[in-house]
Amino acid sequence: MSKLVCLAGMNKGDQFPLHEGRNSIGRDGGSNIVLFDKQCSRQHCVIHKRGHLYSVEDLDSSNGTVVAGKIIGKHKPTPCEPGARIKVGQTVLMLSERGVGDVVERTATDVAEDLQGKGYDKLMKDATINLAKLHLDDSRKSPADFFKSLFKSKK
């Protein structure tokens, strides 16, 4: 499921699911996505979603809408891709196709993939083997004592 993730502004950290069709953004309580931003118009813009295709349309807002660093024309749907940043007033939103609430799990997966791509997988494998050897040497210790011994400085 696609969503908007708020990166900056009063809604920072919020995630807003995007539904198929029209998704309105503004200060007005009737908007699908309500932003707490005085520079955001009551009915600021709309994100249109059709499958994996997105466009952003400014609704003649007072302060305009910026997509990927460019001010978009009023009432002219502008194509938008996942990862693009959308600025509405002082609020910065990022278009994402990851599920709502899926950031932590996906971030851990992304980090693991990055580590493998940089050869850290061998380093992690070696560290795991060394940890297992330490555990075999100290198998009579309780788990708590074992982990304490890992962090003791050896002089």
C-alpha positions in Angstrom: 0.0 0.0 0.0 1.3 3.4 -0.9 1.5 6.3 1.6 2.9 9.8 2.3 5.4 10.0 5.0 5.8 13.4 6.7 9.5 14.3 6.9 9.2 17.9 8.1 6.5 20.1 9.7 4.0 19.8 12.5 2.9 16.4 11.2 6.5 15.1 11.2 6.6 11.3 11.5 3.0 10.8 10.5 2.1 8.4 7.7 -0.9 8.8 5.5 -2.2 6.0 3.4 -3.0 6.8 -0.3 -6.1 5.3 -1.7 -6.9 4.5 -5.3 -8.3 7.7 -7.0 -8.4 11.2 -5.4 -6.5 11.9 -2.1 -7.0 15.5 -1.0 -4.5 17.4 1.2 -5.2 20.5 3.2 -6.0 22.1 6.6 -9.7 21.5 6.1 -11.1 18.6 8.3 -12.8 17.2 5.2 -9.5 16.5 3.5 -8.2 12.9 3.3 -4.9 14.1 4.6 -5.1 17.0 7.2 -2.0 19.0 7.8 -1.3 21.2 10.8 0.5 23.9 8.8 -0.6 27.6 8.6 1.0 27.9 5.2 -1.1 25.1 3.9 -4.4 26.1 2.3 -7.7 24.5 3.5 -7.9 22.7 0.2 -4.2 22.7 -1.0 -3.6 19.9 -3.4 -4.7 16.5 -4.6 -2.7 13.3 -5.2 -4.3 11.1 -7.9 -3.4 7.4 -7.6 -4.0 4.9 -10.4 -2.2 1.6 -9.6 1.5 2.6 -9.3 1.0 5.9 -11.2 0.7 9.1 -9.2 0.2 12.8 -10.1 -0.1 15.9 -7.9 -2.4 18.7 -8.7 -2.3 22.1 -6.9 -5.8 23.4 -6.1 -5.0 27.1 -6.6 -3.3 27.2 -3.1 -2.0 30.4 -1.7 1.6 29.2 -1.3 1.8 26.7 -4.2 2.9 23.1 -4.2 6.5 21.9 -4.9 7.1 18.4 -6.3 10.7 17.2 -6.6 12.0 20.7 -6.1 9.9 22.3 -8.8 6.8 24.5 -8.3 3.9 22.9 -10.1 1.2 24.7 -12.1 -2.2 25.2 -10.7 -4.8 22.7 -11.7 -2.2 20.9 -13.9 -1.7 17.3 -12.7 2.1 16.7 -12.5 3.5 13.1 -12.6 5.2 12.0 -9.3 7.2 8.9 -8.5 7.8 7.0 -5.3 10.6 8.7 -3.4 9.6 12.2 -4.6 9.3 14.9 -2.0 6.2 17.1 -2.0 6.3 20.4 -0.2 3.0 21.8 1.0 3.5 25.0 3.0 6.3 24.2 5.5 5.4 20.5 5.4 7.5 18.0 3.4 6.0 14.7 2.5 7.6 11.8 0.7 5.7 9.4 -1.6 6.4 5.8 -0.6 5.0 2.5 -1.8 5.9 0.7 1.4 3.0 -0.2 3.7 1.9 2.0 6.5 3.8 1.1 9.7 6.3 -0.9 7.6 9.2 1.6 7.9 11.1 -0.2 10.7 10.9 -3.7 9.1 11.8 -2.4 5.7 14.6 -0.2 7.0 16.2 -3.3 8.7 15.9 -5.2 5.4 17.4 -2.3 3.4 20.3 -2.1 5.9 20.9 -5.9 5.6 20.9 -5.6 1.8 23.3 -2.6 1.9 25.6 -4.5 4.2 25.7 -7.5 2.0 26.4 -5.3 -1.1 29.4 -3.8 0.7 31.0 -7.0 1.8 30.0 -6.7 5.5 28.3 -10.0 5.3 31.8 -11.7 5.6 32.6 -9.5 8.5 29.3 -10.4 10.2 29.9 -14.1 9.5 33.4 -13.9 11.1 32.0 -12.0 14.1 29.3 -14.7 14.6 31.9 -17.5 14.4 34.1 -15.7 16.9 31.2 -15.2 19.2 30.2 -18.9 19.0 33.8 -19.9 19.9 33.7 -17.6 22.9 30.5 -19.1 23.9 31.9 -22.7 23.7 34.9 -21.6 25.8 32.5 -20.1 28.4 29.6 -22.5 28.2 29.6 -23.0 32.0 28.7 -19.3 32.5 25.2 -18.0 32.7 24.0 -16.0 29.6 24.2 -12.8 31.6 27.8 -13.6 32.7 28.7 -14.6 29.2 27.6 -11.3 27.7 29.3 -9.3 30.5 32.6 -11.1 29.7 32.3 -10.0 26.1 32.4 -6.4 27.1 35.1 -6.6 29.7 38.3 -4.9 28.6 41.2 -7.3 28.4 44.5 -5.9 29.7 
